[in-house]
Amino acid sequence: MNEPKQLIHGFVVVLVGLGAVVFIFGVAIWRWTDAAEVASVVGTAGGLIGTLVGTFFGLHAGAVGKDKAEKQRDLAEERAREFAAITPPDKYEALRAARPDIFGPPNARHAGPADIADRS
């Protein structure tokens, strides 16, 4: 979901939540005369509505963070593939042997320069 659309959804959610609390406040004042009862009803409803609105924003913030992380991962994978495609096979194998922390165990299968050249 794009940023302006999320902003509009968030604004609508806040307005609906605020409207619901105001409506509940009006009904509570009309129904009960004791301030403690009104405060109890409005406090309970406000807590529930606030929790739901907060959850909405938390989920959307998490989704935005996930999308951003996935885009960065995709970019890093593409750069790694480009690097592998232009690296001479002997240098690639030397790098694999020198940096197993990047490539994994020696018996793990990874696409090297020859594999990428075959796909082109």
Backbone bond lengths (Angstrom), bond angles and torsions (degrees), N, CA, C in turn:
res aa  C-N    CA-C-N  psi(-1)  N-CA   C-N-CA  omega(-1)  CA-C   N-CA-C  phi
1 M - - - 1.451 - - 1.527 107.43 -
2 N 1.336 116.69 138.86 1.455 118.79 -177.54 1.521 111.55 -82.21
3 E 1.324 114.82 164.96 1.467 121.96 -172.13 1.532 113.75 -62.32
4 P 1.346 121.32 -50.03 1.465 119.54 -179.28 1.531 113.34 -61.78
5 K 1.324 116.63 -36.44 1.463 120.04 179.29 1.532 110.48 -66.15
6 Q 1.334 116.48 -39.22 1.474 120.04 177.69 1.524 110.48 -65.11
7 L 1.321 116.17 -38.07 1.464 120.65 179.59 1.528 110.14 -63.00
8 I 1.324 116.81 -43.00 1.467 120.83 179.06 1.523 110.47 -65.70
9 H 1.339 117.45 -43.85 1.471 120.01 178.05 1.525 110.73 -61.09
10 G 1.314 116.60 -42.74 1.459 120.32 179.22 1.513 111.96 -62.47
11 F 1.328 116.53 -42.05 1.463 121.06 179.02 1.524 110.37 -63.18
12 V 1.320 116.90 -43.05 1.468 120.89 179.21 1.524 110.50 -63.90
13 V 1.323 117.38 -42.37 1.467 120.70 179.68 1.529 110.61 -61.86
14 V 1.328 116.98 -42.85 1.466 120.63 178.86 1.522 110.27 -63.93
15 L 1.327 117.05 -44.29 1.474 119.73 -179.90 1.527 111.80 -64.00
16 V 1.319 117.45 -42.16 1.469 120.52 178.75 1.531 110.01 -64.33
17 G 1.325 116.94 -42.83 1.462 120.25 178.37 1.522 111.83 -62.63
18 L 1.337 116.21 -44.93 1.468 120.44 178.94 1.524 110.24 -64.28
19 G 1.323 116.65 -41.99 1.472 120.21 177.99 1.520 111.35 -62.23
20 A 1.312 116.91 -39.95 1.469 119.85 179.13 1.529 111.11 -64.47
21 V 1.322 117.13 -41.36 1.470 119.96 179.10 1.527 110.59 -65.65
22 V 1.334 117.33 -41.94 1.471 120.51 178.47 1.528 110.16 -64.01
23 F 1.334 117.22 -41.92 1.463 120.92 178.22 1.527 110.68 -61.94
24 I 1.322 116.29 -46.16 1.472 120.41 179.19 1.518 110.63 -62.84
25 F 1.324 117.51 -37.36 1.460 121.69 177.09 1.532 110.08 -62.22
26 G 1.337 116.29 -45.01 1.468 119.83 179.33 1.524 111.86 -62.91
27 V 1.311 117.23 -44.21 1.466 121.22 178.63 1.530 110.04 -64.07
28 A 1.327 116.90 -40.52 1.469 120.48 -178.78 1.527 111.07 -65.78
29 I 1.323 116.73 -40.03 1.473 118.97 178.14 1.527 110.56 -66.42
30 W 1.332 116.60 -38.85 1.465 120.80 -179.84 1.532 110.92 -68.75
31 R 1.345 116.08 -37.60 1.469 120.98 -174.12 1.533 113.05 -82.37
32 W 1.337 117.16 -41.44 1.460 121.31 -176.65 1.521 110.25 -117.64
33 T 1.313 115.40 149.28 1.465 120.15 178.91 1.521 111.30 -105.90
34 D 1.299 117.56 -22.11 1.461 121.35 -179.68 1.533 109.43 -77.97
35 A 1.321 115.80 129.85 1.468 121.03 -177.30 1.528 111.67 -62.80
36 A 1.316 117.36 -33.58 1.466 120.56 -179.61 1.528 110.63 -65.85
37 E 1.329 117.04 -39.74 1.467 119.86 178.44 1.528 111.27 -66.81
38 V 1.329 116.44 -43.07 1.475 120.85 178.45 1.524 109.56 -61.86
39 A 1.319 116.39 -46.26 1.464 120.01 -179.84 1.523 111.25 -62.79
40 S 1.316 116.38 -37.13 1.459 120.48 179.71 1.530 111.00 -65.03
41 V 1.316 116.65 -46.34 1.468 120.94 -179.36 1.532 110.67 -66.30
42 V 1.311 116.65 -49.36 1.467 120.54 -178.01 1.528 110.48 -66.60
43 G 1.309 117.64 -38.21 1.467 120.18 178.06 1.510 112.53 -64.23
44 T 1.329 116.25 -42.77 1.466 120.20 178.73 1.525 111.03 -64.94
45 A 1.320 116.13 -47.52 1.468 119.72 -179.81 1.527 110.82 -65.83
46 G 1.322 116.54 -41.62 1.466 120.03 179.26 1.515 112.06 -63.28
47 G 1.320 116.52 -38.41 1.468 120.01 177.38 1.513 112.09 -64.64
48 L 1.316 116.45 -42.36 1.461 120.72 179.20 1.531 110.91 -66.80
49 I 1.317 116.45 -47.35 1.468 119.94 -178.97 1.529 110.21 -65.67
50 G 1.315 117.51 -40.34 1.469 120.39 177.29 1.515 111.96 -62.21
51 T 1.323 116.68 -38.50 1.464 121.00 177.55 1.525 110.87 -63.77
52 L 1.322 116.19 -44.07 1.465 120.01 -179.78 1.529 111.76 -66.03
53 V 1.323 117.58 -42.26 1.464 120.97 178.14 1.530 109.79 -64.80
54 G 1.317 117.37 -42.10 1.463 120.95 177.62 1.518 112.09 -63.02
55 T 1.321 116.78 -38.81 1.463 121.01 176.99 1.516 110.76 -63.68
56 F 1.318 116.65 -42.63 1.464 121.22 177.45 1.526 110.51 -55.72
57 F 1.317 116.82 -49.34 1.463 119.91 -178.89 1.521 111.83 -68.92
58 G 1.304 117.67 -35.37 1.459 120.48 177.63 1.517 112.01 -63.97
59 L 1.323 116.35 -43.13 1.458 120.20 178.57 1.523 111.37 -65.27
60 H 1.307 116.83 -40.84 1.463 119.35 179.65 1.524 111.63 -68.71
61 A 1.311 117.16 -37.84 1.470 119.35 177.48 1.525 109.84 -64.69
62 G 1.320 117.22 -40.32 1.463 120.45 177.22 1.515 112.23 -64.23
63 A 1.334 116.68 -39.46 1.467 120.24 179.34 1.524 111.14 -66.10
64 V 1.323 116.89 -39.53 1.466 120.36 178.22 1.523 109.81 -64.94
65 G 1.323 117.39 -42.69 1.462 120.90 178.09 1.514 111.95 -63.45
66 K 1.316 117.03 -39.25 1.465 121.23 178.73 1.520 110.36 -65.13
67 D 1.322 117.17 -45.09 1.466 120.75 179.00 1.523 111.25 -60.39
68 K 1.320 115.88 -42.61 1.465 120.13 179.97 1.527 110.73 -64.55
69 A 1.320 116.78 -43.15 1.469 120.58 179.64 1.524 111.15 -64.58
70 E 1.334 116.96 -39.55 1.466 119.84 178.96 1.523 111.39 -66.02
71 K 1.325 117.61 -38.99 1.472 120.54 177.81 1.523 110.47 -64.26
72 Q 1.339 117.18 -41.94 1.461 120.66 178.71 1.525 110.54 -65.72
73 R 1.328 117.80 -38.81 1.456 120.97 177.79 1.522 111.18 -64.16
74 D 1.333 116.25 -44.01 1.464 120.52 179.23 1.525 111.07 -61.49
75 L 1.318 116.57 -40.63 1.468 120.73 178.18 1.524 110.63 -64.66
76 A 1.325 117.08 -42.64 1.470 120.65 179.08 1.525 110.83 -64.77
77 E 1.325 118.10 -39.48 1.466 120.91 177.74 1.523 110.82 -64.15
78 E 1.317 116.79 -42.27 1.465 120.46 179.78 1.531 110.74 -63.59
79 R 1.318 116.05 -42.25 1.471 119.04 178.12 1.528 111.08 -64.42
80 A 1.327 116.37 -38.79 1.466 119.53 178.64 1.523 110.61 -64.90
81 R 1.321 117.06 -39.76 1.472 120.36 177.97 1.532 110.77 -65.11
82 E 1.327 116.73 -41.47 1.459 120.01 178.37 1.534 110.22 -63.04
83 F 1.317 115.96 -41.66 1.465 120.22 177.93 1.523 110.62 -62.15
84 A 1.319 116.57 -45.12 1.464 120.64 -179.92 1.527 110.90 -64.05
85 A 1.322 117.33 -34.02 1.459 120.62 -177.84 1.523 112.37 -69.78
86 I 1.324 117.45 -31.03 1.474 119.21 -177.17 1.520 113.39 -99.08
87 T 1.323 116.93 -6.26 1.458 120.73 -178.87 1.528 110.13 -82.13
88 P 1.333 117.61 130.67 1.463 119.33 176.16 1.540 110.22 -61.05
89 P 1.334 117.44 144.05 1.474 120.19 -175.27 1.527 113.78 -56.11
90 D 1.335 118.80 -38.77 1.464 119.51 -179.11 1.525 111.19 -67.13
91 K 1.307 117.80 -38.91 1.478 121.19 177.93 1.534 110.15 -68.95
92 Y 1.316 116.09 -37.36 1.464 120.47 179.16 1.526 110.40 -62.89
93 E 1.322 116.67 -46.67 1.466 120.85 179.76 1.528 111.01 -64.73
94 A 1.329 117.13 -38.02 1.471 120.42 177.56 1.529 110.19 -64.25
95 L 1.313 116.87 -41.17 1.458 120.66 178.28 1.528 110.71 -65.87
96 R 1.328 116.11 -40.69 1.470 119.82 176.96 1.514 111.86 -61.00
97 A 1.321 116.68 -40.65 1.463 120.55 179.96 1.528 110.94 -70.29
98 A 1.332 116.50 -35.95 1.463 120.30 -177.38 1.533 112.45 -78.08
99 R 1.342 117.87 -27.37 1.468 120.75 -175.02 1.527 112.29 -127.01
100 P 1.333 117.88 67.84 1.476 119.46 178.96 1.528 112.45 -64.25
101 D 1.341 117.28 -20.43 1.454 119.90 178.34 1.530 111.51 -66.14
102 I 1.321 116.73 -24.76 1.461 120.55 178.12 1.522 111.00 -87.20
103 F 1.337 116.95 -43.32 1.456 121.68 -171.95 1.517 114.16 -96.80
104 G 1.302 118.87 -11.58 1.449 120.99 -177.62 1.519 110.70 91.81
105 P 1.324 117.74 -170.91 1.466 120.85 -177.81 1.532 110.90 -62.94
106 P 1.334 116.55 155.88 1.468 120.49 -176.55 1.527 113.78 -59.04
107 N 1.322 118.67 -28.87 1.463 119.51 -178.21 1.534 112.91 -87.23
108 A 1.314 117.89 -0.58 1.464 120.74 178.65 1.523 109.73 -72.61
109 R 1.305 116.16 142.36 1.460 121.22 -177.50 1.523 109.85 -91.27
110 H 1.324 117.06 122.23 1.459 123.12 177.80 1.516 108.58 -129.21
111 A 1.296 115.11 150.25 1.460 119.64 176.46 1.523 108.70 -73.30
112 G 1.286 116.04 121.91 1.460 121.28 177.99 1.527 110.57 -104.85
113 P 1.320 117.46 -174.64 1.456 121.00 -178.17 1.524 112.67 -57.14
114 A 1.324 117.63 -39.86 1.472 119.71 -178.51 1.533 110.40 -67.38
115 D 1.345 117.50 -38.20 1.460 120.41 179.70 1.525 110.87 -65.61
116 I 1.305 116.31 -40.75 1.464 120.17 -179.09 1.518 110.30 -70.07
117 A 1.337 117.31 -39.40 1.468 120.97 178.87 1.518 110.27 -63.55
118 D 1.335 118.15 -33.40 1.466 121.03 179.83 1.530 111.73 -67.16
119 R 1.320 116.93 -31.33 1.465 121.31 -177.53 1.515 112.61 -76.78
120 S 1.325 116.76 -21.97 1.468 120.13 -174.67 1.493 112.44 -68.77
